[in-house]
Amino acid sequence: MTKFLINMIKSKYDVSASLGREKVGTMSGWCGIICNAFLCIVKFIIGTVSGSVSITADAFNNLSDAGSNVVTIAGAKLANKPVDKEHPFGHGRLEYISALIVSFIILLMGVELGKSSVVKIFKPEEVSFSIVSFFVLLLAICVKLWMAYFNNKLYKLTNNINLKAVCQDSLNDCIATSATIISLVISHFTGFYRIDGIVGIFVAAAIIMSGVGILKDVMGPLLGQPPSAELVKSIEDLILSESEIVGVHDLIVHDYGPGRIIASAHAEVPSNEDIVHIHDVIDNVEKKIQKELNIVICIHLDPIDIDNEEVNKYKSIAQKIIKSYNSEYSFHDFRLVNGETHKNLIFDLVIPFDKNNDTTKILNDIMALFKEYDEKINVVITIEHSFI
C-alpha cells in the first residue's frame, strides 16, 4: 500500500517542486486522519461493548492525535501559497512552522505522560488486564508503525521536516503503547503496579528528547543556518565554470523555505577585462544557477589585478603570514597601495565563528607578523565572518 500511494503521487507531480510537496504533505495528513479515525471508531466500539472505560477514553485520544495531521495539511497548503505584496519571498517557511507546532505537541505529550507517571509511582493503582484490551493495543501499535514508516518514506522523498516530525509523533505513540502493554503484563503477573509509572517516566523522557530533536531541526532553518557543503560547492563550481571568473567569495545563501532560495556572491574577475563582456558573463552564470539549482542569485563583480607582479608578490606574502597564524583564516579583496615610505596592504580577513575570538588581539598579532617580515608594510584589515 505504501508503494502504491507513493507511486501514485510521483506519477502525477514533481515532488521536488512546491506543488508536489503540497500534495505529499496533504496525502500524509489525510492518511493520518483516516488511520486515527479508524482507531478511534474501533476503540470506541470495543470499549463500549466490553464496558472498558480506559479503551473508550483512549478512542478520543486518537481523535486528538489527528490534530497533528490537520497541522500537516494546513502547513503544506499554506507553504505553497504564491508570493504577494507582503511576502515577496513566498510562504515556504510555514512548512517549518507547522513542524514546530508538531514538535510542541510531542513535547506536551511527553510532559503530560511524565506528570501522570510520577503520580502513578507514588499512588499506584491496580491495572485491569484483559485479552480484548491487549489486542486493541496491538492493533494500535501496528497502525501507528505503518504511519511512521509511511511518513518516513515521504520525508526521505521530499526532505520535508514536517513529515519527519509526524513520523516521530507516530513512533512515540508506538513506544508509549508498547510500554503500556509491558506494564499491563508485568503488573498482572507480579502485582507490582508501580511499574506503570516507572516505565512511563522512561517513555516520557524518550518522547521529550525526540521533541527537542525535532525542535532543533526546525529552529535551524527558521533562524538561519549555513547552507550544506554540497550546495556551496555546486554554486561555486557553476560560477567558476566561466573562464573569465578567477575566484569567488562572500557567498550568502538565504533559505525562505524549500525551493525558495536566494543567494548573493562576489565573483573575482581580471581588472583588464571588458566590463560589458564580463557583465554578460555574470548574467549567464546567474541564469545557469537559477535553471540548474532553482536559486535566484545576484553576483557582484570584484575586479582584481592578476598581472601585476608586485601585487602577486605581496599577496603571496600575506597568504603565508596569515596561514602561519591560523590555517583556517582566509582573505580576499587584496589591494596594494604604494606610498613614499611604506606599502599599504588592504584586504578583508575571514575568520571562523568562535565566541572566544578577540578581534583586537587577532589584528594586533597579524599586524606584528607583517612588521616582523618588513617594517615598511602597513596593513589595513577588515575582519568578517563567513556565511557558509
DARACOR-V589998 format. One record per backbone hydrogen bond with DSSP energy under -0.5 kcal/mol. NH is the residue of the N-H (numbers start at 1). CO is the residue of the C=O. E is the energy in kcal/mol with one decimal. If there is no record, write none. Layout:
nh=NH co=CO e=E
nh=NH co=CO e=E
This chain:
nh=5 co=1 e=-2.6
nh=6 co=2 e=-2.4
nh=7 co=3 e=-2.7
nh=8 co=4 e=-2.0
nh=9 co=5 e=-1.8
nh=10 co=6 e=-2.5
nh=11 co=7 e=-2.1
nh=12 co=8 e=-0.6
nh=12 co=9 e=-0.5
nh=13 co=9 e=-2.0
nh=15 co=13 e=-0.9
nh=17 co=14 e=-1.7
nh=20 co=14 e=-0.7
nh=21 co=17 e=-2.3
nh=22 co=18 e=-2.0
nh=23 co=19 e=-2.2
nh=24 co=20 e=-2.3
nh=25 co=21 e=-2.6
nh=26 co=22 e=-2.5
nh=27 co=23 e=-2.4
nh=28 co=24 e=-2.4
nh=29 co=25 e=-2.3
nh=30 co=26 e=-2.5
nh=31 co=27 e=-2.4
nh=32 co=28 e=-2.1
nh=33 co=29 e=-2.3
nh=34 co=30 e=-2.5
nh=35 co=31 e=-2.5
nh=36 co=32 e=-2.6
nh=37 co=33 e=-2.4
nh=38 co=34 e=-2.4
nh=39 co=35 e=-2.3
nh=40 co=36 e=-2.3
nh=41 co=37 e=-2.5
nh=42 co=38 e=-2.6
nh=43 co=39 e=-2.7
nh=44 co=40 e=-2.3
nh=45 co=41 e=-2.5
nh=46 co=42 e=-2.6
nh=47 co=43 e=-2.9
nh=48 co=44 e=-2.3
nh=49 co=45 e=-2.6
nh=50 co=46 e=-2.8
nh=51 co=47 e=-1.2
nh=52 co=47 e=-1.1
nh=53 co=51 e=-0.8
nh=56 co=52 e=-1.7
nh=57 co=53 e=-2.6
nh=58 co=54 e=-2.2
nh=59 co=55 e=-1.2
nh=60 co=56 e=-1.0
nh=61 co=57 e=-1.1
nh=62 co=58 e=-1.7
nh=63 co=59 e=-1.2
nh=64 co=60 e=-1.7
nh=65 co=61 e=-1.6
nh=66 co=62 e=-0.9
nh=67 co=64 e=-1.9
nh=68 co=65 e=-1.2
nh=69 co=65 e=-0.6
nh=70 co=66 e=-2.0
nh=71 co=67 e=-2.0
nh=72 co=68 e=-1.8
nh=73 co=69 e=-2.1
nh=74 co=70 e=-2.6
nh=75 co=71 e=-2.9
nh=76 co=72 e=-2.4
nh=77 co=73 e=-2.3
nh=78 co=74 e=-2.7
nh=79 co=75 e=-2.2
nh=80 co=76 e=-0.8
nh=81 co=78 e=-1.5
nh=84 co=87 e=-1.2
nh=90 co=87 e=-2.0
nh=91 co=81 e=-0.7
nh=93 co=256 e=-0.6
nh=94 co=91 e=-2.0
nh=95 co=92 e=-1.8
nh=97 co=93 e=-1.9
nh=98 co=94 e=-2.3
nh=99 co=95 e=-1.4
nh=100 co=96 e=-2.0
nh=101 co=97 e=-2.0
nh=102 co=98 e=-2.0
nh=103 co=99 e=-2.2
nh=104 co=100 e=-1.8
nh=105 co=101 e=-1.9
nh=106 co=102 e=-2.3
nh=107 co=103 e=-2.4
nh=108 co=104 e=-2.7
nh=109 co=105 e=-2.2
nh=110 co=106 e=-2.2
nh=111 co=107 e=-2.5
nh=112 co=108 e=-2.6
nh=113 co=109 e=-2.2
nh=114 co=110 e=-2.2
nh=115 co=111 e=-2.4
nh=116 co=112 e=-2.3
nh=117 co=113 e=-2.0
nh=118 co=114 e=-2.0
nh=119 co=115 e=-1.8
nh=120 co=116 e=-1.9
nh=121 co=117 e=-1.5
nh=122 co=118 e=-1.7
nh=123 co=119 e=-2.6
nh=128 co=126 e=-0.5
nh=134 co=130 e=-2.1
nh=135 co=131 e=-2.3
nh=136 co=132 e=-2.0
nh=137 co=133 e=-2.2
nh=138 co=134 e=-1.9
nh=139 co=135 e=-2.2
nh=140 co=136 e=-2.1
nh=141 co=137 e=-2.2
nh=142 co=138 e=-2.3
nh=143 co=139 e=-2.4
nh=144 co=140 e=-2.6
nh=145 co=141 e=-2.6
nh=146 co=142 e=-1.9
nh=147 co=143 e=-2.2
nh=148 co=144 e=-2.4
nh=149 co=145 e=-2.6
nh=150 co=146 e=-3.0
nh=151 co=147 e=-2.4
nh=152 co=148 e=-2.1
nh=153 co=149 e=-1.9
nh=154 co=150 e=-2.1
nh=155 co=151 e=-2.4
nh=156 co=152 e=-2.3
nh=157 co=153 e=-1.5
nh=158 co=154 e=-1.9
nh=159 co=155 e=-3.6
nh=161 co=159 e=-0.8
nh=163 co=160 e=-1.0
nh=164 co=160 e=-1.3
nh=165 co=161 e=-1.8
nh=166 co=162 e=-2.2
nh=167 co=163 e=-2.4
nh=168 co=164 e=-2.2
nh=169 co=165 e=-2.1
nh=170 co=166 e=-2.1
nh=171 co=167 e=-2.3
nh=172 co=168 e=-2.5
nh=173 co=169 e=-1.6
nh=174 co=170 e=-1.9
nh=175 co=171 e=-2.5
nh=176 co=172 e=-2.7
nh=177 co=173 e=-2.5
nh=178 co=174 e=-2.6
nh=179 co=175 e=-2.4
nh=180 co=176 e=-1.7
nh=181 co=177 e=-2.1
nh=182 co=178 e=-2.4
nh=183 co=179 e=-2.6
nh=184 co=180 e=-2.5
nh=185 co=181 e=-2.5
nh=186 co=182 e=-2.6
nh=187 co=183 e=-2.6
nh=188 co=184 e=-1.9
nh=189 co=185 e=-1.9
nh=190 co=186 e=-2.1
nh=191 co=187 e=-1.8
nh=193 co=191 e=-1.3
nh=195 co=192 e=-1.1
nh=196 co=193 e=-1.2
nh=198 co=194 e=-2.3
nh=199 co=195 e=-2.8
nh=200 co=196 e=-1.6
nh=201 co=197 e=-1.8
nh=202 co=198 e=-1.5
nh=203 co=199 e=-2.4
nh=204 co=200 e=-2.8
nh=205 co=201 e=-2.3
nh=206 co=202 e=-2.1
nh=207 co=203 e=-2.5
nh=208 co=204 e=-2.7
nh=209 co=205 e=-2.3
nh=210 co=206 e=-2.0
nh=211 co=207 e=-2.3
nh=212 co=208 e=-2.5
nh=213 co=209 e=-2.2
nh=214 co=210 e=-2.2
nh=215 co=211 e=-2.3
nh=216 co=212 e=-2.4
nh=217 co=213 e=-2.1
nh=218 co=214 e=-2.0
nh=219 co=215 e=-2.6
nh=220 co=216 e=-1.5
nh=221 co=217 e=-0.7
nh=222 co=218 e=-1.5
nh=223 co=219 e=-2.9
nh=224 co=220 e=-2.2
nh=232 co=228 e=-2.3
nh=233 co=229 e=-2.4
nh=234 co=230 e=-2.2
nh=235 co=231 e=-2.4
nh=236 co=232 e=-2.8
nh=237 co=233 e=-2.8
nh=238 co=234 e=-1.8
nh=239 co=235 e=-2.2
nh=240 co=236 e=-2.8
nh=241 co=237 e=-0.6
nh=242 co=239 e=-1.1
nh=243 co=241 e=-0.5
nh=245 co=242 e=-1.5
nh=246 co=244 e=-0.6
nh=246 co=268 e=-2.6
nh=247 co=268 e=-1.0
nh=249 co=266 e=-2.3
nh=252 co=264 e=-2.9
nh=254 co=262 e=-3.4
nh=255 co=253 e=-0.5
nh=256 co=254 e=-0.7
nh=256 co=260 e=-2.4
nh=260 co=257 e=-2.5
nh=261 co=294 e=-0.6
nh=262 co=254 e=-2.4
nh=263 co=296 e=-2.8
nh=264 co=252 e=-2.2
nh=265 co=298 e=-1.7
nh=266 co=249 e=-2.8
nh=267 co=265 e=-0.5
nh=267 co=300 e=-3.2
nh=268 co=247 e=-3.2
nh=268 co=266 e=-0.5
nh=269 co=267 e=-0.5
nh=269 co=302 e=-2.1
nh=270 co=244 e=-0.7
nh=271 co=304 e=-2.5
nh=273 co=270 e=-1.6
nh=278 co=274 e=-2.6
nh=279 co=275 e=-2.2
nh=280 co=276 e=-1.7
nh=281 co=277 e=-2.1
nh=282 co=278 e=-2.6
nh=283 co=279 e=-2.1
nh=284 co=280 e=-2.1
nh=285 co=281 e=-2.1
nh=286 co=282 e=-2.5
nh=287 co=283 e=-2.1
nh=288 co=284 e=-2.2
nh=289 co=285 e=-2.5
nh=290 co=286 e=-1.9
nh=291 co=287 e=-2.2
nh=292 co=288 e=-2.8
nh=293 co=289 e=-2.4
nh=294 co=290 e=-0.9
nh=295 co=289 e=-0.9
nh=296 co=261 e=-1.9
nh=297 co=295 e=-0.6
nh=298 co=263 e=-2.0
nh=299 co=297 e=-0.5
nh=300 co=265 e=-3.2
nh=300 co=298 e=-0.5
nh=302 co=267 e=-3.1
nh=303 co=301 e=-0.6
nh=304 co=269 e=-2.7
nh=306 co=304 e=-0.9
nh=309 co=307 e=-0.7
nh=312 co=308 e=-2.5
nh=313 co=309 e=-2.2
nh=314 co=310 e=-2.2
nh=315 co=311 e=-2.2
nh=316 co=312 e=-2.0
nh=317 co=313 e=-1.8
nh=318 co=314 e=-2.4
nh=319 co=315 e=-2.1
nh=320 co=316 e=-2.1
nh=321 co=317 e=-2.4
nh=322 co=318 e=-2.6
nh=323 co=319 e=-2.3
nh=324 co=320 e=-1.8
nh=325 co=321 e=-1.3
nh=326 co=322 e=-2.6
nh=329 co=326 e=-1.6
nh=330 co=350 e=-1.8
nh=332 co=348 e=-1.8
nh=335 co=346 e=-2.6
nh=337 co=344 e=-2.7
nh=338 co=336 e=-0.5
nh=339 co=342 e=-2.7
nh=343 co=376 e=-3.0
nh=344 co=337 e=-2.8
nh=344 co=342 e=-0.5
nh=345 co=343 e=-0.6
nh=345 co=378 e=-3.3
nh=346 co=335 e=-2.7
nh=346 co=344 e=-0.6
nh=347 co=380 e=-2.0
nh=348 co=332 e=-2.6
nh=349 co=382 e=-2.6
nh=350 co=330 e=-3.4
nh=350 co=348 e=-0.5
nh=351 co=349 e=-0.6
nh=351 co=384 e=-2.3
nh=357 co=354 e=-2.1
nh=359 co=357 e=-0.8
nh=362 co=358 e=-2.5
nh=363 co=359 e=-2.6
nh=364 co=360 e=-2.4
nh=365 co=361 e=-2.9
nh=366 co=362 e=-2.5
nh=367 co=363 e=-2.5
nh=368 co=364 e=-2.1
nh=369 co=365 e=-1.8
nh=370 co=366 e=-2.0
nh=371 co=367 e=-2.3
nh=372 co=368 e=-2.4
nh=373 co=369 e=-1.5
nh=374 co=370 e=-2.7
nh=377 co=374 e=-1.9
nh=378 co=343 e=-2.9
nh=378 co=376 e=-0.5
nh=380 co=345 e=-3.0
nh=381 co=379 e=-0.6
nh=382 co=347 e=-1.8
nh=383 co=381 e=-0.6
nh=384 co=349 e=-2.8
nh=386 co=351 e=-0.6
